[in-house]
Amino acid sequence: MSFLLERGDYFLERELDKSKLYFENAKSLVLAEDLRNQAKILRYLGSVSYRKGDYTESLRFYMDSKVVYRKLKDTLAVADLFLKEGRVYKFLNENVKAIENYRKSVNLAIKKNDSLLIGRCYTSMGGSFRRLKKLDSSLFYYDKALVIFQKTKNELRLSNVNNDMAILYAFQNRYDKSLKVHLSNINFIKKNHSKRNVGITYFNIAYSYFQLKDYKKSLLYLDSSETIANQEGFKHRLSKVADIKSRVYYKLNEYEEAYESHVLFKKYSDSIFNVRKQKQIKELELKRDFELKKKELEIEANKKELKLKSYILTTFLILFFVVVIGYLLWRDYKARDKRIRDRLEKEKLKKEILAQKVKVSESELKGLIADNSMRLEFIKTLSDQIKRDKDQAEVKSVKMYANSLLMKLQQQVVTENRLSLLQDKVSKVNMEFDQNIIKKFPDLTKTEREICLLLRLNLSIKEIASIRNSSTDSIKAVRYRIRKKIGVPKNEELEKYIQML
């Protein structure tokens, strides 16, 4: 494959038919997946057709090549093909379209910072503006190209721009200056340029001589240009040479030769610009536009499809996260609810146990109070009995009496122990109450707090006096001090107030 491409490229500047043969062979052998070589071959075939003056075929190859290079995302190759298409349009006198293509090429070349390609585009734009007779614009772009090629010291491209500037001078009817530039540049062109460019320069020199009315020299250079154009199969140049020759012969009064040259001019011109070819070009352009539009629609459709998929995926993810978060929140709620219910159950159980303990303690307390009352009665009775019997008893009976008294006193000790046990139970049950009352009323004394605790059990003053082994007046005095210290309103019972604490 590489051999065929190298040989085709070699003959591109020498023998177009051989060059075309090599490229066509390469095209028949290239693999379907080898896009790079496909695009390269199509571009070469476009250049062969361009040099032979078959501009419709050239455009078709260039457009097909550009489609492949776009697939490869080769921006510089696409830019170069816009330039080549522009040159084809220039030779078809479609200079507005040519300029559009040059500008597209420049925009892509700027992105890739390719100064050489930008300079080539400016040179070609100068030529198309010249053909549109917009000479100021033409000169503007030639100057831009000169700046680029002088900066890069590219002598080959500088000579191209100088040639085009010489043609511009001819458009300005400055034929002496145009001729001077061409003649000073011809040796460099012969040495460094292709035959095609040499033939073009010969034609430009001949045209300047024609305008200066040096018809003999004009014919001489026209013959040289025609020889190279025939070798290259350059129909466009052959057409222009025949046109000028016809006019030169007419000026020399050689009317037969003038007529023959005019017939040749029509022949070549018609082969390039006939209606059929214009129609083919239009079809190619429509096909290209259709393909571009189709590609744009495909890209847009892909974008919409991608956007829809993205929207669906996003919606799904949102719903998924909503469900997950909802589940986690529900699970957390259930866990918290269970913890709260468990805590409430524990609190309830504690309260029930505490209430049960309080009931038991209250029951024991009442029993002990009854025992205490009995103790007082017992002591009183015992005293009376001792007074009655102390003088009447015999010795033996005194002993028995003493033993009986001792037993009764032991029973009283048990009762007193039960009273102490009651006080311990009251302290345990009401420990939390005692701590709370200390916090709220730190001024209360220990005795006052103990009385509050007994009031909380809803005991009467007499019962409290019995438990405390104090007088009722003493308990009333303490009760008064408690009411004053904790600020109980006059219309409210002290017992109820304390029970609410």
Disulfide bonds with the S-S distance in Angstrom:
none
